[in-house]
């Protein structure tokens, strides 16, 4: 059901500093920051030959990333994203297998302009999982 790894998301307390590490120290291609108010984050994508790294920074006081950074002030891995061909079919299969979808179960449009859903970390070895329709 799952396809390729789309990205690994890292929550960061300082988006510009984190971007500079990837751009200046590691020599990676770094996107411009993109605000996603509906998700409460600002994102930057690090382009790699085989996947992407998504840097997440809180956008507003109610951002879920703000809560994450309260518990992890230096930042850290937030979630992993896998591609799926049909997000509704994937959601239904996952739910039938006992996985919990976070939120109302309806896909939202993610940073790539494609439908996404998040799956509860307790169902996936302690890791928050995002699925994205490609």
Secondary structure by P-SEA (a helix, b strand, c coil): ccccccbbbbbbccaaaaaaaaacccccccccccccccccbbbbbbbcccbbbbbbbbcccccaaaaaaaacccccccbbbbbbccaaaaaaaaaaaccccccccccccccccccccccccccccccbbbbbcc
